[in-house]
Amino acid sequence: MSQNLSVVVWSKQGCSYCNEVKEYLTEQNIDYKTVDVTNHDEFRDILDTKYGIRHVPVVEIGEGNVYRAVTEVGLEHLKAALQPAHV
């Protein structure tokens, strides 16, 4: 895992998949920051502008100057996005 990896999880309270994503990252010893969109429609507006979606979780992964976002539901998408970071 690169030391320069930056991970941000956009989530909301009560979201079971959001919690699953955070648990997976913790199990993999991947540090992350959280943006809680609960009661913050303006944060959902940011997601809408950036990715054309308003749902969570969204996981943004940055390494160096390369950033990507996982917007699909399912841990397999997150695992695939993190794979290049493990190489």
Backbone bond lengths (Angstrom), bond angles and torsions (degrees), N, CA, C in turn:
res aa  C-N    CA-C-N  psi(-1)  N-CA   C-N-CA  omega(-1)  CA-C   N-CA-C  phi
1 M - - - 1.448 - - 1.515 109.09 -
2 S 1.286 115.29 132.40 1.457 119.92 179.42 1.517 110.84 -70.92
3 Q 1.314 115.80 141.00 1.461 120.26 176.88 1.521 110.97 -70.03
4 N 1.328 117.43 -21.08 1.451 121.67 -177.01 1.523 113.04 -90.81
5 L 1.324 117.27 10.33 1.455 121.39 -178.97 1.525 109.95 -72.41
6 S 1.321 115.43 130.70 1.459 122.05 177.00 1.522 107.99 -118.66
7 V 1.328 116.58 124.23 1.463 121.14 -178.81 1.525 108.83 -125.59
8 V 1.327 115.09 130.32 1.466 121.34 177.47 1.524 107.34 -126.48
9 V 1.335 115.72 126.65 1.461 121.64 178.05 1.524 108.39 -106.72
10 W 1.322 115.46 116.00 1.462 121.48 173.38 1.519 105.50 -87.64
11 S 1.336 117.34 121.54 1.463 120.53 -174.37 1.523 110.38 -147.05
12 K 1.340 114.58 177.07 1.461 120.10 174.60 1.514 108.63 -139.36
13 Q 1.305 115.81 159.24 1.458 121.26 178.76 1.517 109.54 -65.86
14 G 1.338 116.01 140.52 1.451 121.01 177.25 1.517 114.52 82.82
15 C 1.308 118.12 4.38 1.469 122.42 -179.02 1.528 108.54 -91.00
16 S 1.331 117.07 109.39 1.463 120.03 -176.21 1.525 111.83 -66.18
17 Y 1.329 118.12 -37.52 1.458 118.80 178.77 1.525 111.02 -68.88
18 C 1.332 117.21 -36.15 1.473 120.35 175.52 1.527 109.85 -57.93
19 N 1.332 115.60 -45.04 1.468 120.06 178.71 1.521 111.53 -64.25
20 E 1.327 117.00 -37.69 1.467 121.26 178.30 1.534 110.29 -62.53
21 V 1.319 116.36 -42.20 1.472 121.20 178.44 1.518 110.32 -62.06
22 K 1.316 117.19 -46.73 1.468 121.12 -179.12 1.528 111.17 -64.05
23 E 1.336 116.59 -41.23 1.466 120.17 177.95 1.528 110.86 -62.17
24 Y 1.325 116.75 -41.85 1.466 120.62 179.29 1.530 110.54 -62.36
25 L 1.323 116.36 -46.88 1.467 119.89 179.69 1.525 110.97 -60.70
26 T 1.323 116.80 -41.68 1.465 121.21 178.29 1.528 110.38 -63.21
27 E 1.318 117.42 -44.33 1.470 121.42 178.48 1.530 111.75 -60.50
28 Q 1.332 116.16 -33.08 1.460 121.48 -178.80 1.535 111.69 -87.71
29 N 1.335 116.57 5.16 1.470 122.28 -178.12 1.527 112.28 57.28
30 I 1.322 115.53 39.44 1.460 121.80 177.41 1.523 108.00 -104.13
31 D 1.314 115.88 116.73 1.462 120.37 177.32 1.518 109.52 -70.40
32 Y 1.308 116.07 144.43 1.459 120.38 178.58 1.521 109.76 -148.55
33 K 1.318 114.53 158.70 1.456 122.07 172.18 1.516 106.80 -109.16
34 T 1.326 115.58 154.77 1.459 120.81 -178.82 1.523 110.35 -117.76
35 V 1.326 115.41 136.56 1.462 121.66 168.89 1.523 105.22 -112.70
36 D 1.326 116.91 111.93 1.462 122.77 -178.19 1.523 108.84 -89.10
37 V 1.339 116.40 114.06 1.458 120.61 -178.42 1.526 112.84 -89.05
38 T 1.346 116.78 -0.28 1.465 120.37 179.16 1.522 108.94 -57.00
39 N 1.326 115.87 125.49 1.475 122.33 179.48 1.524 113.26 61.21
40 H 1.329 117.68 22.41 1.474 121.79 178.93 1.522 109.70 -132.58
41 D 1.331 115.91 77.57 1.461 119.88 179.27 1.523 111.85 -60.23
42 E 1.327 117.47 -26.23 1.468 119.81 179.10 1.535 111.05 -64.60
43 F 1.324 117.47 -30.26 1.469 120.36 176.05 1.535 110.17 -71.21
44 R 1.333 115.97 -38.01 1.465 119.22 175.81 1.528 110.29 -65.50
45 D 1.335 116.51 -33.24 1.466 120.41 175.65 1.529 110.31 -61.42
46 I 1.329 116.95 -37.80 1.467 121.11 178.04 1.527 109.32 -63.86
47 L 1.333 117.77 -45.30 1.464 121.17 177.73 1.530 110.77 -60.40
48 D 1.316 115.73 -40.56 1.459 120.46 179.59 1.526 110.63 -62.71
49 T 1.318 116.55 -42.76 1.465 121.18 179.18 1.523 111.23 -66.74
50 K 1.329 116.88 -44.22 1.463 120.77 -175.92 1.521 113.34 -74.65
51 Y 1.346 116.83 -41.61 1.466 120.41 -169.40 1.527 114.43 -127.60
52 G 1.318 117.51 -3.93 1.451 120.11 179.93 1.516 113.74 74.44
53 I 1.331 117.12 22.40 1.461 122.09 179.41 1.522 109.36 -135.20
54 R 1.317 115.96 160.80 1.467 120.56 177.14 1.524 111.39 -123.98
55 H 1.343 116.91 -0.60 1.462 120.35 -176.95 1.527 111.15 -88.92
56 V 1.304 114.96 159.86 1.457 122.08 174.42 1.523 107.49 -124.58
57 P 1.300 119.07 159.76 1.447 126.11 5.91 1.531 112.80 -82.82
58 V 1.314 113.55 152.62 1.453 122.70 167.45 1.517 104.98 -124.55
59 V 1.320 116.10 131.43 1.462 120.37 178.92 1.518 107.53 -115.20
60 E 1.328 115.72 117.59 1.459 121.03 176.40 1.524 108.18 -97.87
61 I 1.321 115.07 130.63 1.456 121.31 -177.99 1.524 107.83 -123.16
62 G 1.310 115.68 123.71 1.455 120.17 179.12 1.514 110.52 -124.48
63 E 1.326 115.14 138.69 1.463 121.10 176.45 1.519 106.75 -144.43
64 G 1.327 115.95 115.20 1.460 118.94 -174.41 1.513 109.13 64.39
65 N 1.327 116.12 -127.14 1.468 120.91 179.01 1.520 112.28 -99.71
66 V 1.325 116.96 8.69 1.460 121.33 -177.86 1.529 109.23 -105.48
67 Y 1.318 115.10 123.18 1.461 121.24 178.82 1.513 109.34 -125.38
68 R 1.308 115.76 143.88 1.452 121.20 175.51 1.529 107.56 -143.78
69 A 1.325 115.70 158.73 1.464 120.24 179.70 1.517 109.36 -125.83
70 V 1.309 115.28 139.84 1.459 121.69 173.34 1.521 106.33 -100.94
71 T 1.322 115.68 111.84 1.459 120.73 -178.73 1.523 112.24 -111.49
72 E 1.337 116.83 -9.95 1.457 121.00 -179.87 1.526 110.15 -82.24
73 V 1.320 115.50 146.30 1.457 120.96 177.99 1.524 108.74 -82.57
74 G 1.314 116.03 134.24 1.456 122.32 179.44 1.517 110.07 128.04
75 L 1.326 116.06 127.61 1.468 120.13 -178.60 1.521 112.45 -60.19
76 E 1.329 117.71 -26.37 1.460 119.45 -179.37 1.530 111.64 -60.14
77 H 1.330 117.35 -32.34 1.468 121.07 178.61 1.531 110.57 -70.04
78 L 1.317 116.41 -41.06 1.462 120.71 177.61 1.523 110.09 -65.37
79 K 1.323 116.88 -45.40 1.467 120.55 179.84 1.524 110.93 -59.46
80 A 1.323 117.14 -42.68 1.466 121.24 179.63 1.524 110.97 -64.64
81 A 1.329 116.91 -39.41 1.465 120.15 -179.56 1.523 111.37 -69.32
82 L 1.319 116.90 -32.31 1.465 120.76 179.98 1.524 111.79 -80.64
83 Q 1.302 118.46 -20.14 1.467 121.13 -175.55 1.525 113.36 -54.16
84 P 1.339 120.81 -47.19 1.463 118.87 179.28 1.530 112.64 -59.75
85 A 1.316 117.00 -28.36 1.455 121.11 -179.72 1.525 111.75 -71.31
86 H 1.330 116.83 -22.98 1.462 120.87 -179.71 1.519 112.83 -83.60
87 V 1.323 117.71 -15.17 1.463 121.45 -175.11 1.498 111.02 -72.82
